């Protein structure tokens, strides 16, 4: 959410920042709504002053026996009462229109974010690891012989339809091991606090992180009004919604392993094979609530947390900074980490690490109280995948595949797999 006072102070800068996102000037319409709203408030205050003054004079007129003046003043009080109610209602309606208009606008990009219209404008900033050279043609995850017994799309389609998968046996265990591995690294080494958070949330919770009102079609809603979370960023970030936290408690670093649900609206025909793009998937999410002065540094720290998981798994990856045209609605800067998938012979996104500045905090009314005193200010919020579990499973399977259909698993996972290091061609752990 944007601060109308900041727009009032520098409308040209606001419009210039939105132009980098491909949007036309917004300040004229916003400022017109704001001016009308303030005019109604001013008029209501003036009418209230007139009513109060007339109310004081009513008694004096009655005491003097001036019935004509008494009737005039009493009629004026009633008139002003109606006028105040009308003006306050108009101000309320104009304020609602202003808030709705502000809520529909994306965050402003940071100055160092590259300009661009789409993913072609993203800029690579880091590359780690060398893609393995195979002495055979690598296949995609679902075509690996050892994977097929434990990755069932047909039964999942019978149960739920397209874009679902049923994982069983060794594949289900590797999937679980990856999530546990990530959580243990983030909590024991990276200083995050593990949270088991709800996957059903209210409208205002989705609004707080920017999923509503604009992107409701991208999520699922139950018949009684709850929303299934698209990521536990929604639950974790809203923990501080409506709160004033003490500065000394910042930063708050949280992580959660949860189911996530996305309708994938607008993605028809994209990644329909395999489990790369599913309606239901799992992620280990990272969320930080920080002081405004430290949020940029915190984003770099979170990025390293996510990159470190891939490095331990020995998965080659590259990191890109998203351009203005490819960045998410609530982000002011986003780094994407893309894992190498030999079956597709390309890098695919496995994590996004974003800083939102005070954009979400304003929507949630989440503030902190300065240690030295002073007026509470908005916190900054950040989020990132640490990592997407299903996509990480894909990367592990494809990078470790062998000519006989077996998969050599990352040695670092052995403690979570009972010491096993291989998926056999028959689909068992060994």
NURO-135185 format. One record per residue (C-alpha): residue number from 1; x, y, z. Coordinates in steps of 0.1 Angstrom, whole numbers. Layout:
# residues N
+-----+-------+-------+-------+
|   i |    xx |    yy |    zz |
+-----+-------+-------+-------+
| NUM |     X |     Y |     Z |
...
+-----+-------+-------+-------+
END
This chain:
# residues 430
+-----+-------+-------+-------+
|   i |    xx |    yy |    zz |
+-----+-------+-------+-------+
|   1 |     0 |     0 |     0 |
|   2 |    12 |    35 |    -8 |
|   3 |    13 |    65 |    14 |
|   4 |    -9 |    92 |    -1 |
|   5 |    12 |   119 |    18 |
|   6 |    43 |   108 |    -1 |
|   7 |    24 |   109 |   -34 |
|   8 |    12 |   144 |   -24 |
|   9 |    47 |   156 |   -17 |
|  10 |    63 |   142 |   -49 |
|  11 |    37 |   130 |   -75 |
|  12 |    62 |   131 |  -104 |
|  13 |    86 |   107 |   -86 |
|  14 |    57 |    84 |   -79 |
|  15 |    45 |    83 |  -115 |
|  16 |    81 |    79 |  -127 |
|  17 |    86 |    48 |  -105 |
|  18 |    53 |    33 |  -117 |
|  19 |    62 |    40 |  -153 |
|  20 |    92 |    17 |  -148 |
|  21 |    66 |   -10 |  -142 |
|  22 |    48 |    -1 |  -174 |
|  23 |    19 |    18 |  -158 |
|  24 |     5 |    52 |  -169 |
|  25 |     5 |    82 |  -145 |
|  26 |   -16 |    75 |  -114 |
|  27 |   -11 |   106 |   -93 |
|  28 |   -36 |   129 |  -109 |
|  29 |   -66 |   106 |  -102 |
|  30 |   -53 |    97 |   -68 |
|  31 |   -47 |   133 |   -58 |
|  32 |   -81 |   143 |   -71 |
|  33 |   -98 |   117 |   -49 |
|  34 |   -76 |   128 |   -20 |
|  35 |   -85 |   165 |   -25 |
|  36 |  -123 |   156 |   -27 |
|  37 |  -120 |   135 |     5 |
|  38 |  -102 |   163 |    24 |
|  39 |  -126 |   189 |    11 |
|  40 |  -155 |   168 |    25 |
|  41 |  -137 |   165 |    59 |
|  42 |  -130 |   202 |    60 |
|  43 |  -166 |   211 |    51 |
|  44 |  -179 |   186 |    78 |
|  45 |  -156 |   202 |   104 |
|  46 |  -170 |   237 |    94 |
|  47 |  -206 |   225 |    96 |
|  48 |  -198 |   209 |   131 |
|  49 |  -185 |   243 |   143 |
|  50 |  -216 |   260 |   130 |
|  51 |  -238 |   235 |   147 |
|  52 |  -220 |   238 |   180 |
|  53 |  -222 |   276 |   179 |
|  54 |  -259 |   275 |   171 |
|  55 |  -265 |   249 |   199 |
|  56 |  -250 |   273 |   224 |
|  57 |  -272 |   302 |   212 |
|  58 |  -304 |   281 |   214 |
|  59 |  -306 |   283 |   251 |
|  60 |  -299 |   321 |   252 |
|  61 |  -327 |   327 |   227 |
|  62 |  -351 |   306 |   247 |
|  63 |  -342 |   325 |   279 |
|  64 |  -349 |   358 |   262 |
|  65 |  -382 |   346 |   250 |
|  66 |  -372 |   352 |   214 |
|  67 |  -393 |   324 |   199 |
|  68 |  -384 |   333 |   163 |
|  69 |  -347 |   332 |   169 |
|  70 |  -351 |   300 |   190 |
|  71 |  -370 |   283 |   161 |
|  72 |  -344 |   296 |   135 |
|  73 |  -314 |   283 |   156 |
|  74 |  -331 |   250 |   163 |
|  75 |  -338 |   245 |   126 |
|  76 |  -301 |   254 |   118 |
|  77 |  -289 |   228 |   143 |
|  78 |  -310 |   201 |   126 |
|  79 |  -299 |   213 |    92 |
|  80 |  -262 |   212 |   102 |
|  81 |  -266 |   178 |   117 |
|  82 |  -280 |   164 |    84 |
|  83 |  -252 |   182 |    65 |
|  84 |  -225 |   168 |    88 |
|  85 |  -239 |   132 |    83 |
|  86 |  -240 |   137 |    45 |
|  87 |  -204 |   151 |    43 |
|  88 |  -190 |   124 |    66 |
|  89 |  -207 |    97 |    44 |
|  90 |  -192 |   113 |    13 |
|  91 |  -158 |   115 |    29 |
|  92 |  -160 |    79 |    39 |
|  93 |  -170 |    69 |     4 |
|  94 |  -142 |    89 |   -12 |
|  95 |  -117 |    75 |    13 |
|  96 |  -128 |    39 |     4 |
|  97 |  -123 |    47 |   -33 |
|  98 |   -89 |    62 |   -26 |
|  99 |   -78 |    32 |    -5 |
| 100 |   -91 |     8 |   -32 |
| 101 |   -72 |    27 |   -59 |
| 102 |   -40 |    26 |   -38 |
| 103 |   -44 |   -11 |   -30 |
| 104 |   -45 |   -20 |   -67 |
| 105 |   -11 |    -4 |   -74 |
| 106 |    21 |   -25 |   -72 |
| 107 |    51 |   -16 |   -51 |
| 108 |    76 |     9 |   -64 |
| 109 |   108 |    -8 |   -77 |
| 110 |   141 |     0 |   -59 |
| 111 |   164 |    23 |   -77 |
| 112 |   189 |    -4 |   -85 |
| 113 |   163 |   -28 |  -101 |
| 114 |   170 |   -31 |  -139 |
| 115 |   144 |   -19 |  -163 |
| 116 |   127 |   -44 |  -186 |
| 117 |    94 |   -56 |  -199 |
| 118 |    96 |   -93 |  -191 |
| 119 |   120 |  -121 |  -180 |
| 120 |   143 |  -113 |  -209 |
| 121 |   153 |   -81 |  -190 |
| 122 |   164 |  -101 |  -159 |
| 123 |   201 |   -98 |  -151 |
| 124 |   223 |  -127 |  -140 |
| 125 |   245 |  -117 |  -110 |
| 126 |   259 |  -151 |   -99 |
| 127 |   264 |  -186 |  -111 |
| 128 |   275 |  -216 |   -90 |
| 129 |   286 |  -251 |   -99 |
| 130 |   292 |  -267 |  -133 |
| 131 |   264 |  -287 |  -149 |
| 132 |   274 |  -324 |  -150 |
| 133 |   285 |  -339 |  -183 |
| 134 |   265 |  -371 |  -190 |
| 135 |   277 |  -400 |  -211 |
| 136 |   240 |  -406 |  -220 |
| 137 |   211 |  -383 |  -228 |
| 138 |   196 |  -372 |  -195 |
| 139 |   158 |  -374 |  -192 |
| 140 |   133 |  -354 |  -172 |
| 141 |   125 |  -364 |  -137 |
| 142 |    93 |  -384 |  -145 |
| 143 |   111 |  -405 |  -171 |
| 144 |   139 |  -418 |  -148 |
| 145 |   133 |  -455 |  -144 |
| 146 |   139 |  -454 |  -106 |
| 147 |   114 |  -425 |  -102 |
| 148 |    85 |  -439 |  -121 |
| 149 |    73 |  -464 |   -94 |
| 150 |    70 |  -436 |   -69 |
| 151 |    56 |  -407 |   -90 |
| 152 |    21 |  -414 |  -101 |
| 153 |     3 |  -387 |  -121 |
| 154 |   -25 |  -410 |  -134 |
| 155 |   -39 |  -419 |   -99 |
| 156 |   -35 |  -383 |   -88 |
| 157 |   -56 |  -372 |  -118 |
| 158 |   -82 |  -398 |  -109 |
| 159 |   -84 |  -383 |   -74 |
| 160 |   -81 |  -346 |   -81 |
| 161 |   -76 |  -338 |  -118 |
| 162 |   -47 |  -323 |  -137 |
| 163 |   -16 |  -308 |  -120 |
| 164 |   -15 |  -331 |   -91 |
| 165 |     9 |  -360 |   -82 |
| 166 |     9 |  -389 |   -59 |
| 167 |    43 |  -396 |   -44 |
| 168 |    49 |  -430 |   -28 |
| 169 |    77 |  -451 |   -13 |
| 170 |   112 |  -439 |   -18 |
| 171 |   102 |  -408 |   -37 |
| 172 |    79 |  -397 |    -9 |
| 173 |   107 |  -402 |    16 |
| 174 |   132 |  -382 |    -4 |
| 175 |   107 |  -354 |    -7 |
| 176 |   101 |  -355 |    31 |
| 177 |   139 |  -357 |    37 |
| 178 |   145 |  -326 |    16 |
| 179 |   120 |  -305 |    36 |
| 180 |   134 |  -317 |    69 |
| 181 |   170 |  -310 |    58 |
| 182 |   160 |  -275 |    48 |
| 183 |   142 |  -268 |    81 |
| 184 |   171 |  -281 |   101 |
| 185 |   197 |  -260 |    83 |
| 186 |   175 |  -229 |    85 |
| 187 |   168 |  -233 |   122 |
| 188 |   200 |  -248 |   135 |
| 189 |   225 |  -228 |   114 |
| 190 |   207 |  -198 |    98 |
| 191 |   190 |  -185 |   129 |
| 192 |   154 |  -188 |   118 |
| 193 |   125 |  -198 |   142 |
| 194 |   104 |  -227 |   129 |
| 195 |    66 |  -220 |   128 |
| 196 |    38 |  -244 |   120 |
| 197 |    12 |  -220 |   106 |
| 198 |   -24 |  -222 |    93 |
| 199 |   -30 |  -229 |    57 |
| 200 |   -65 |  -214 |    59 |
| 201 |   -66 |  -177 |    63 |
| 202 |   -91 |  -148 |    62 |
| 203 |   -96 |  -121 |    36 |
| 204 |   -77 |   -94 |    55 |
| 205 |   -47 |  -118 |    59 |
| 206 |   -45 |  -123 |    21 |
| 207 |   -50 |   -85 |    16 |
| 208 |   -21 |   -78 |    40 |
| 209 |     5 |   -95 |    18 |
| 210 |   -10 |   -84 |   -15 |
| 211 |   -29 |  -114 |   -28 |
| 212 |   -62 |   -96 |   -25 |
| 213 |   -81 |   -79 |   -40 |
| 214 |   -63 |   -81 |   -74 |
| 215 |   -51 |  -117 |   -75 |
| 216 |   -80 |  -136 |   -60 |
| 217 |   -83 |  -158 |   -91 |
| 218 |   -48 |  -171 |   -84 |
| 219 |   -59 |  -187 |   -51 |
| 220 |   -86 |  -211 |   -39 |
| 221 |  -114 |  -200 |   -15 |
| 222 |  -135 |  -223 |     6 |
| 223 |  -173 |  -221 |     6 |
| 224 |  -172 |  -205 |    41 |
| 225 |  -148 |  -178 |    30 |
| 226 |  -113 |  -190 |    41 |
| 227 |   -85 |  -189 |    16 |
| 228 |   -60 |  -217 |    10 |
| 229 |   -26 |  -200 |    12 |
| 230 |    -5 |  -198 |   -19 |
| 231 |    26 |  -197 |     3 |
| 232 |    32 |  -196 |    41 |
| 233 |    46 |  -161 |    35 |
| 234 |     9 |  -151 |    40 |
| 235 |     6 |  -166 |    74 |
| 236 |    41 |  -158 |    87 |
| 237 |    41 |  -121 |    76 |
| 238 |     7 |  -114 |    91 |
| 239 |    18 |  -125 |   125 |
| 240 |    27 |   -89 |   131 |
| 241 |    -5 |   -75 |   115 |
| 242 |   -21 |   -47 |   136 |
| 243 |     8 |   -49 |   160 |
| 244 |    33 |   -23 |   173 |
| 245 |    64 |   -44 |   182 |
| 246 |    94 |   -33 |   201 |
| 247 |   124 |   -23 |   180 |
| 248 |   146 |   -46 |   202 |
| 249 |   127 |   -76 |   189 |
| 250 |   138 |   -70 |   153 |
| 251 |   147 |   -87 |   131 |
| 252 |   122 |  -115 |   134 |
| 253 |   133 |  -144 |   112 |
| 254 |   108 |  -172 |   106 |
| 255 |   105 |  -204 |    86 |
| 256 |    77 |  -228 |    79 |
| 257 |    72 |  -260 |    59 |
| 258 |    37 |  -260 |    45 |
| 259 |    14 |  -271 |    18 |
| 260 |     7 |  -244 |    -8 |
| 261 |   -22 |  -240 |   -32 |
| 262 |   -23 |  -221 |   -64 |
| 263 |   -49 |  -222 |   -92 |
| 264 |   -22 |  -213 |  -118 |
| 265 |   -47 |  -190 |  -135 |
| 266 |   -33 |  -179 |  -168 |
| 267 |    -7 |  -208 |  -170 |
| 268 |   -27 |  -231 |  -193 |
| 269 |    -3 |  -251 |  -214 |
| 270 |    27 |  -242 |  -194 |
| 271 |    48 |  -270 |  -178 |
| 272 |    19 |  -295 |  -180 |
| 273 |    43 |  -326 |  -179 |
| 274 |    58 |  -337 |  -146 |
| 275 |    55 |  -319 |  -112 |
| 276 |    71 |  -286 |  -120 |
| 277 |    39 |  -266 |  -119 |
| 278 |    13 |  -281 |   -95 |
| 279 |   -19 |  -268 |   -79 |
| 280 |    -7 |  -283 |   -46 |
| 281 |    29 |  -283 |   -36 |
| 282 |    52 |  -278 |    -6 |
| 283 |    76 |  -251 |     3 |
| 284 |   100 |  -242 |    31 |
| 285 |    94 |  -205 |    34 |
| 286 |   115 |  -178 |    50 |
| 287 |   101 |  -145 |    63 |
| 288 |   119 |  -116 |    80 |
| 289 |   104 |   -87 |    98 |
| 290 |   130 |   -60 |   100 |
| 291 |   139 |   -24 |   109 |
| 292 |   138 |    -2 |    77 |
| 293 |   176 |     5 |    79 |
| 294 |   185 |   -32 |    77 |
| 295 |   161 |   -46 |    51 |
| 296 |   185 |   -45 |    21 |
| 297 |   212 |   -63 |    41 |
| 298 |   186 |   -88 |    53 |
| 299 |   176 |   -96 |    17 |
| 300 |   212 |  -105 |     9 |
| 301 |   214 |  -127 |    40 |
| 302 |   182 |  -145 |    30 |
| 303 |   195 |  -150 |    -5 |
| 304 |   226 |  -167 |     9 |
| 305 |   205 |  -189 |    31 |
| 306 |   186 |  -202 |     0 |
| 307 |   217 |  -205 |   -22 |
| 308 |   234 |  -224 |     6 |
| 309 |   208 |  -252 |     5 |
| 310 |   215 |  -258 |   -32 |
| 311 |   252 |  -257 |   -27 |
| 312 |   250 |  -284 |     0 |
| 313 |   229 |  -305 |   -24 |
| 314 |   255 |  -299 |   -51 |
| 315 |   229 |  -285 |   -75 |
| 316 |   243 |  -260 |  -100 |
| 317 |   223 |  -228 |  -101 |
| 318 |   223 |  -192 |  -112 |
| 319 |   210 |  -161 |   -94 |
| 320 |   193 |  -133 |  -113 |
| 321 |   178 |  -100 |  -103 |
| 322 |   144 |   -95 |  -117 |
| 323 |   137 |   -65 |  -139 |
| 324 |   108 |   -41 |  -133 |
| 325 |    85 |   -60 |  -158 |
| 326 |    90 |   -94 |  -142 |
| 327 |    89 |   -85 |  -106 |
| 328 |    59 |   -95 |   -83 |
| 329 |    32 |   -71 |   -72 |
| 330 |    44 |   -66 |   -37 |
| 331 |    82 |   -66 |   -42 |
| 332 |   105 |   -37 |   -46 |
| 333 |   135 |   -60 |   -54 |
| 334 |   135 |   -97 |   -62 |
| 335 |   163 |  -122 |   -66 |
| 336 |   154 |  -155 |   -84 |
| 337 |   175 |  -186 |   -79 |
| 338 |   173 |  -210 |  -108 |
| 339 |   184 |  -246 |  -105 |
| 340 |   200 |  -265 |  -134 |
| 341 |   177 |  -292 |  -147 |
| 342 |   196 |  -314 |  -172 |
| 343 |   164 |  -331 |  -184 |
| 344 |   153 |  -297 |  -197 |
| 345 |   188 |  -285 |  -204 |
| 346 |   180 |  -252 |  -188 |
| 347 |   178 |  -234 |  -155 |
| 348 |   144 |  -232 |  -138 |
| 349 |   133 |  -210 |  -108 |
| 350 |   135 |  -228 |   -74 |
| 351 |   134 |  -197 |   -51 |
| 352 |   124 |  -161 |   -51 |
| 353 |   138 |  -138 |   -24 |
| 354 |   120 |  -104 |   -22 |
| 355 |   121 |   -73 |    -1 |
| 356 |    88 |   -54 |     1 |
| 357 |    99 |   -24 |    21 |
| 358 |    69 |   -10 |    40 |
| 359 |    45 |   -19 |    13 |
| 360 |    30 |   -49 |    31 |
| 361 |    34 |   -33 |    65 |
| 362 |    11 |    -5 |    55 |
| 363 |   -15 |   -29 |    43 |
| 364 |   -13 |   -48 |    76 |
| 365 |    -7 |   -18 |    98 |
| 366 |    24 |   -34 |   113 |
| 367 |    48 |   -10 |   131 |
| 368 |    76 |    -9 |   156 |
| 369 |    82 |    13 |   185 |
| 370 |   118 |    29 |   184 |
| 371 |   139 |    20 |   214 |
| 372 |   149 |    56 |   221 |
| 373 |   113 |    68 |   219 |
| 374 |    94 |    86 |   192 |
| 375 |    66 |    79 |   169 |
| 376 |    60 |    42 |   158 |
| 377 |    71 |    35 |   122 |
| 378 |    63 |     8 |    97 |
| 379 |    84 |   -24 |    97 |
| 380 |    99 |   -38 |    65 |
| 381 |    90 |   -73 |    54 |
| 382 |   109 |   -98 |    33 |
| 383 |   101 |  -133 |    21 |
| 384 |   119 |  -161 |     2 |
| 385 |   116 |  -198 |    -7 |
| 386 |   142 |  -218 |    12 |
| 387 |   133 |  -238 |   -10 |
| 388 |   104 |  -251 |   -31 |
| 389 |   105 |  -287 |   -20 |
| 390 |    90 |  -303 |   -52 |
| 391 |   112 |  -284 |   -75 |
| 392 |   142 |  -293 |   -53 |
| 393 |   132 |  -329 |   -56 |
| 394 |   132 |  -325 |   -94 |
| 395 |   167 |  -310 |   -94 |
| 396 |   181 |  -337 |   -71 |
| 397 |   166 |  -365 |   -93 |
| 398 |   176 |  -351 |  -126 |
| 399 |   211 |  -341 |  -116 |
| 400 |   218 |  -374 |   -99 |
| 401 |   204 |  -397 |  -126 |
| 402 |   225 |  -425 |  -141 |
| 403 |   223 |  -445 |  -173 |
| 404 |   208 |  -475 |  -157 |
| 405 |   179 |  -455 |  -143 |
| 406 |   192 |  -452 |  -108 |
| 407 |   198 |  -419 |   -90 |
| 408 |   228 |  -410 |   -69 |
| 409 |   214 |  -389 |   -41 |
| 410 |   233 |  -360 |   -25 |
| 411 |   255 |  -373 |     4 |
| 412 |   242 |  -345 |    26 |
| 413 |   208 |  -361 |    27 |
| 414 |   220 |  -394 |    40 |
| 415 |   212 |  -386 |    77 |
| 416 |   176 |  -379 |    68 |
| 417 |   174 |  -411 |    46 |
| 418 |   186 |  -436 |    72 |
| 419 |   221 |  -435 |    56 |
| 420 |   208 |  -444 |    21 |
| 421 |   225 |  -427 |    -8 |
| 422 |   210 |  -442 |   -39 |
| 423 |   176 |  -447 |   -56 |
| 424 |   178 |  -480 |   -74 |
| 425 |   164 |  -485 |  -110 |
| 426 |   136 |  -504 |   -93 |
| 427 |   126 |  -474 |   -72 |
| 428 |   140 |  -484 |   -38 |
| 429 |   165 |  -467 |   -15 |
| 430 |   199 |  -483 |   -11 |
+-----+-------+-------+-------+
END
